[in-house]
């Protein structure tokens, strides 16, 4: 078999782009032997005109505009690692229209434009690789797409954001508050200077949306809005109560499809300490996938970082070299209706109330009026501050609408309830 040559244009020259350059340069002989292919990065696009990442031995062309690579017929593959949505979408669309295979690490762009780009790639007989868009170094895209072609997936649950998982892990192990956890994550490079999209759940929800496309065929466009709750309402005291109840608290993204109902949500959740997901700590990611035929499968590994992300990018590049190109447009089933209101689970409520006689009886009456039931109650007077006592109530299963009605009734009693914290309890086997 004659040795082939694949010429690559790299859009983005930051940490991940630098790692791609480094791996392709340092391991060039190994890759040539394994895939009988010369992988040549001939062009780099960076707005600054400079390489911020790996610079050694790169003698190719550096551009500040995309058109220079789009109009270059010698380029076979465009790799996008520059981030953002609008410019990344333009690069993706123009690359495919100019007959170039396309690889991206951009979950935000794919969550909004994936449907369109997959159809365009199919029309032009091209490949879109997006392994690096979810969970960094975990090969979840290939694994999930392979499983979805063999079995019907019932649900998945994943810790998909390393930043928020690191923060919650440190809050649990060290007893610190969220602000200190953010500071530590930033100092170690696990959090951006502005970690908003990590803390409010957007990043994880975008990744969950991409997984839902593969698992259930839901849309990758703007018609499906993200249903998110961030970790910013979680306090160190919640870990003390969770521990007493036998739970850890993790940032969770879930997807399920049953009886024509699609549920897709991201939120901080109490998870039983006996479960595998509860053991996933610090910046690590994990995805549990459940099918009726083979039960639960767990995928675990680093969720971010230049080298793990670059490794996933290269796995797509190697698929191109081996002509192992999956037509991802076949996964889209056009499922659009989201039934998140029907999501049912147990609930953790932390209520800070005035220390007055009969307060528990009043709370119980509110819950009874909503036809909900209590599984357990914890009241710690030694945790009281400024005359307020924290009361933790675990509710038996109820759906989102039922819970919202209860919380609204609590909110109307401002003299009684000074603070209300609600967390979902994830236990799919119950």
C-alpha positions in Angstrom: 0.0 0.0 0.0 1.4 3.4 -1.0 2.1 5.8 1.7 -0.4 8.7 1.7 -0.1 12.3 2.7 -2.7 14.4 4.6 -2.3 18.1 4.7 -3.9 19.9 7.6 -4.9 23.5 8.3 -5.2 24.3 12.0 -7.6 27.1 13.1 -6.5 28.2 16.5 -3.1 28.2 18.0 -3.7 28.3 21.8 -3.0 25.5 24.3 -5.1 22.9 22.5 -3.8 23.9 19.0 -0.3 23.8 20.4 -0.8 20.3 21.7 -2.1 19.1 18.4 1.1 20.5 16.7 3.3 19.0 19.3 1.8 15.5 19.1 1.9 15.5 15.3 5.5 16.7 15.3 7.0 14.6 18.2 5.2 11.4 17.2 5.4 11.9 13.4 7.5 8.7 12.8 5.2 6.6 15.1 2.0 7.8 13.3 3.6 7.2 9.9 4.4 3.6 10.9 0.9 3.0 12.4 -1.2 4.6 9.7 1.1 4.6 6.7 0.4 8.3 6.5 2.3 11.6 6.7 0.2 14.0 8.7 1.4 17.5 7.7 0.2 20.7 9.4 0.9 23.1 6.5 -1.1 26.1 7.6 -2.2 27.7 10.9 -4.8 30.4 11.3 -4.5 32.6 14.4 -5.9 36.2 14.7 -2.7 37.4 16.3 -0.5 36.0 13.6 1.6 34.2 16.3 1.7 30.7 17.7 1.0 30.8 21.5 1.3 27.0 21.9 3.9 24.6 20.6 6.3 26.4 18.2 9.2 24.1 17.6 9.8 22.9 14.1 6.8 24.5 12.6 7.8 25.9 9.3 4.4 26.2 7.7 2.2 29.2 6.8 0.6 31.4 9.5 -2.5 33.3 8.5 -4.8 35.8 10.2 -7.8 35.1 8.0 -9.8 31.9 7.2 -10.1 32.5 3.4 -6.5 31.7 2.8 -7.0 28.1 3.9 -10.6 27.7 2.5 -9.4 28.6 -1.0 -6.3 26.3 -0.7 -7.2 23.2 -2.7 -4.1 21.3 -1.4 -5.5 21.2 2.2 -7.3 18.0 3.0 -8.5 18.5 6.6 -9.4 21.6 8.7 -9.1 21.3 12.5 -10.9 24.0 14.5 -9.8 24.6 18.0 -10.3 28.4 18.3 -13.5 28.4 20.4 -16.5 30.7 20.1 -19.5 30.0 17.9 -20.0 32.4 15.0 -16.5 32.3 13.5 -16.2 28.5 14.2 -19.4 27.9 12.4 -18.3 30.0 9.4 -15.0 28.0 9.2 -16.9 24.7 9.5 -19.4 25.5 6.8 -16.8 27.0 4.4 -14.4 24.1 4.9 -17.0 21.5 4.1 -18.3 23.5 1.1 -14.7 23.6 -0.2 -14.5 19.8 0.0 -12.4 19.5 3.2 -13.0 17.1 6.0 -13.6 18.9 9.3 -12.6 18.2 12.9 -13.6 20.3 15.9 -13.5 20.4 19.7 -16.3 22.9 19.8 -19.4 21.6 21.7 -21.1 25.0 21.7 -21.0 25.4 18.0 -22.0 21.7 17.4 -24.9 22.0 19.8 -26.4 24.8 17.7 -25.3 23.9 14.2 -24.6 20.2 14.2 -27.7 19.2 12.2 -26.9 21.6 9.4 -23.3 20.7 9.2 -23.9 16.9 9.3 -26.3 17.2 6.3 -23.8 19.4 4.5 -21.0 16.9 5.1 -23.2 14.0 3.9 -24.1 15.9 0.7 -20.4 16.4 0.0 -19.3 12.9 1.1 -17.1 14.4 3.8 -16.5 13.6 7.5 -17.0 15.7 10.6 -15.0 14.6 13.6 -16.1 15.9 17.0 -14.7 13.4 19.5 -12.9 16.2 21.4 -16.1 18.2 21.9 -17.3 16.2 24.9 -15.3 14.9 27.9 -11.8 15.7 26.6 -9.7 12.5 26.6 -12.7 10.0 27.0 -13.6 8.4 23.6 -17.3 8.9 24.4 -18.4 10.0 20.9 -17.2 6.9 19.2 -18.3 4.7 22.1 -21.8 6.1 22.3 -22.3 6.2 18.5 -21.2 2.6 18.3 -23.5 1.5 21.1 -26.5 3.4 19.7 -26.2 1.5 16.4 -26.4 -1.8 18.3 -28.7 -1.2 21.3 -31.5 1.2 22.3 -30.0 3.5 24.9 -32.4 4.2 27.8 -30.5 6.9 29.6 -27.1 8.4 30.2 -25.8 10.4 33.2 -22.5 12.2 33.1 -20.1 14.4 35.0 -19.1 16.5 32.0 -17.5 19.6 33.4 -14.2 19.2 35.2 -14.2 22.7 36.6 -17.4 22.3 38.5 -16.6 18.8 39.6 -13.2 20.0 41.0 -14.9 22.7 42.9 -17.6 20.5 44.4 -15.0 17.8 45.2 -12.9 20.3 47.2 -16.0 21.7 49.0 -16.8 18.1 50.1 -13.3 17.1 51.1 -12.0 20.3 52.6 -15.2 22.0 53.9 -14.6 25.1 51.9 -17.2 27.4 50.3 -17.8 27.8 46.5 -15.8 31.0 46.2 -12.7 29.4 47.6 -13.1 26.4 45.4 -13.3 28.6 42.3 -10.1 30.4 43.4 -8.2 27.1 43.8 -9.5 25.8 40.5 -8.2 29.0 38.8 -4.8 28.8 40.4 -4.4 25.3 39.2 -5.6 26.1 35.7 -8.8 24.1 35.9 -11.0 27.2 35.7 -11.0 30.2 33.3 -10.6 33.8 34.6 -14.4 34.0 33.9 -15.8 30.6 34.9 -19.5 31.6 34.4 -20.3 28.9 31.7 -18.8 26.2 34.0 -20.6 27.4 37.2 -24.0 28.0 35.7 -24.1 24.6 33.9 -24.0 25.9 30.3 -20.8 24.1 29.3 -22.1 20.7 30.6 -25.5 21.2 29.1 -24.0 21.8 25.6 -22.1 18.6 25.9 -25.2 16.7 27.1 -27.1 18.0 24.1 -24.4 16.6 21.8 -24.6 13.2 23.5 -28.4 13.2 23.3 -28.1 13.5 19.5 -26.1 10.3 19.3 -28.1 8.5 22.0 -31.6 9.4 21.0 -31.5 11.4 17.7 -32.5 14.7 19.2 -31.8 17.9 17.3 -28.6 19.8 17.3 -30.0 23.3 16.6 -31.4 26.2 18.4 -34.9 24.7 18.7 -33.8 22.7 21.8 -33.1 25.1 24.7 -30.7 24.1 27.4 -32.3 23.2 30.8 -29.7 24.1 33.3 -29.1 24.8 37.0 -25.7 25.8 38.2 -23.7 24.8 41.2 -23.7 28.3 42.7 -26.5 27.5 45.1 -24.6 24.7 46.8 -22.9 25.5 50.2 -20.5 23.6 52.4 -23.3 22.8 54.8 -25.1 20.9 52.1 -22.2 18.4 52.0 -22.6 17.8 55.7 -26.3 16.9 55.3 -25.6 14.9 52.2 -23.0 12.8 54.0 -25.4 12.1 56.8 -28.0 11.0 54.2 -25.4 8.8 52.4 -24.9 11.0 49.3 -22.2 13.0 47.5 -23.0 16.1 45.4 -21.9 16.1 41.8 -22.6 18.3 38.7 -24.7 16.0 36.6 -26.0 16.1 33.0 -28.7 13.5 32.2 -30.5 12.4 29.1 -33.3 9.8 28.7 -35.7 8.7 26.1 -38.7 6.5 26.9 -42.3 6.4 25.6 -41.6 9.2 23.1 -40.5 11.5 26.0 -37.1 13.1 25.8 -35.5 14.5 29.0 -32.3 16.5 28.9 -31.1 18.4 31.9 -28.0 19.6 33.7 -28.0 20.3 37.5 -26.1 19.6 40.7 -27.4 16.3 42.2 -27.1 14.2 45.3 -25.8 10.8 44.2 -25.6 7.8 46.5 -22.1 7.2 47.8 -22.3 3.6 46.8 -22.6 4.6 43.1 -19.6 4.7 40.8 -20.3 8.3 39.7 -20.0 9.5 43.3 -16.3 8.4 43.2 -15.4 10.6 40.3 -13.5 13.5 41.9 -11.5 16.6 41.1 -11.2 17.5 37.4 -12.1 14.0 36.1 -15.2 13.2 33.9 -17.3 10.1 33.7 -20.4 9.1 31.7 -22.7 6.2 32.7 -24.7 4.8 29.8 -27.6 2.4 30.4 -29.2 0.0 27.9 -31.7 -2.7 28.7 -29.6 -5.3 27.0 -26.2 -4.7 28.6 -27.1 -2.6 31.6 -24.7 0.1 32.8 -21.4 1.0 31.1 -19.1 3.6 32.6 -16.6 5.7 30.6 -14.0 7.5 32.8 -11.1 9.8 32.2 -9.7 13.3 32.0 -12.4 15.7 30.9 -10.2 18.6 29.7 -6.6 19.7 29.2 -4.6 20.3 26.1 -3.1 16.9 25.7 -6.2 14.8 26.3 -8.2 17.1 24.0 -5.6 16.9 21.3 -5.5 13.1 21.6 -9.2 13.0 20.8 -8.7 15.3 17.9 -6.1 13.1 16.5 -8.3 10.0 16.9 -10.7 11.7 14.4 -7.7 12.5 12.1 -6.6 8.8 12.2 -10.1 7.7 11.2 -9.9 9.9 8.1 -6.5 8.3 7.3 -8.1 4.9 7.6 -11.2 5.9 5.7 -13.2 5.0 8.8 -15.7 7.8 8.4 -19.0 7.7 10.3 -21.9 9.5 8.6 -23.3 11.2 11.7 -26.2 12.7 9.9 -27.8 9.2 10.1 -28.2 9.6 13.9 -30.6 12.6 13.7 -34.2 11.5 14.2 -35.6 15.0 14.4 -36.8 14.5 18.0 -37.6 18.0 19.2 -40.2 17.9 22.0 -38.6 18.0 25.4 -40.5 16.7 28.4 -38.3 18.0 31.2 -41.4 18.8 33.3 -42.1 15.1 33.6 -38.7 14.3 35.1 -39.3 12.7 38.5 -36.9 12.1 41.3 -36.6 12.5 45.1 -35.7 16.0 46.3 -33.4 17.4 48.9 -34.7 20.7 50.4 -32.7 22.8 52.8 -35.0 25.4 54.5 -33.6 28.1 56.7 -36.5 29.1 59.0 -37.1 31.2 62.1 -36.6 29.3 65.3 -40.2 29.3 66.5 -42.7 26.8 67.9 -44.7 24.8 65.3 -42.5 25.5 62.4 -42.1 21.8 61.3 -45.9 21.4 61.5 -46.4 24.4 59.1 -43.8 22.9 56.7 -45.5 19.5 56.8 -48.9 21.1 56.1 -47.5 22.9 53.0 -46.1 19.6 51.7 -49.3 17.7 52.4 -51.4 20.4 50.5 -49.4 19.6 47.4 -50.0 15.9 47.8 -46.3 15.2 48.4 -44.8 13.0 51.0 -41.7 13.2 53.2 -39.1 10.4 53.4 -36.8 11.9 56.1 -36.1 15.1 58.0 -32.9 16.4 59.6 -33.0 19.4 62.0 -29.7 20.6 63.4 -30.2 23.3 66.0 -26.4 23.5 66.5 -26.1 24.7 62.9 -28.4 27.7 63.6 -27.1 31.2 62.8 -28.8 34.6 63.5 -31.9 32.8 64.9 -32.3 30.7 61.8 -32.4 26.9 61.9 -31.6 24.8 58.8 -34.1 22.0 58.3 -33.4 19.4 55.6 -36.3 17.5 54.1 -36.0 14.6 51.6 -39.2 14.4 49.6 -40.3 11.2 47.9 -40.4 11.2 44.1 -42.2 14.1 42.4 -42.0 15.7 39.0 -40.7 19.2 38.2 -44.2 20.9 38.1 -45.1 19.4 41.5 -41.9 20.6 43.0 -42.3 24.1 41.5 -45.8 24.4 43.0 -44.4 23.5 46.4 -41.5 26.0 46.2 -43.9 28.7 45.1 -46.0 28.1 48.1 -42.9 28.3 50.3 -41.8 31.6 48.6 -45.1 33.2 49.5 -44.2 32.8 53.2 -41.3 35.1 53.4 -41.6 35.5 57.2 -41.2 31.8 57.6 -38.7 30.8 55.0 -35.6 32.9 54.8 -33.7 30.6 52.4 -34.7 27.7 50.2 -32.2 25.4 48.5 -33.4 22.6 46.3 -31.3 19.8 44.9 -32.3 16.7 42.9 -31.5 13.2 44.1 -30.4 11.1 41.2 -31.1 7.4 41.7 -32.1 5.8 38.4 -32.5 2.4 39.9 -35.0 3.4 42.5 
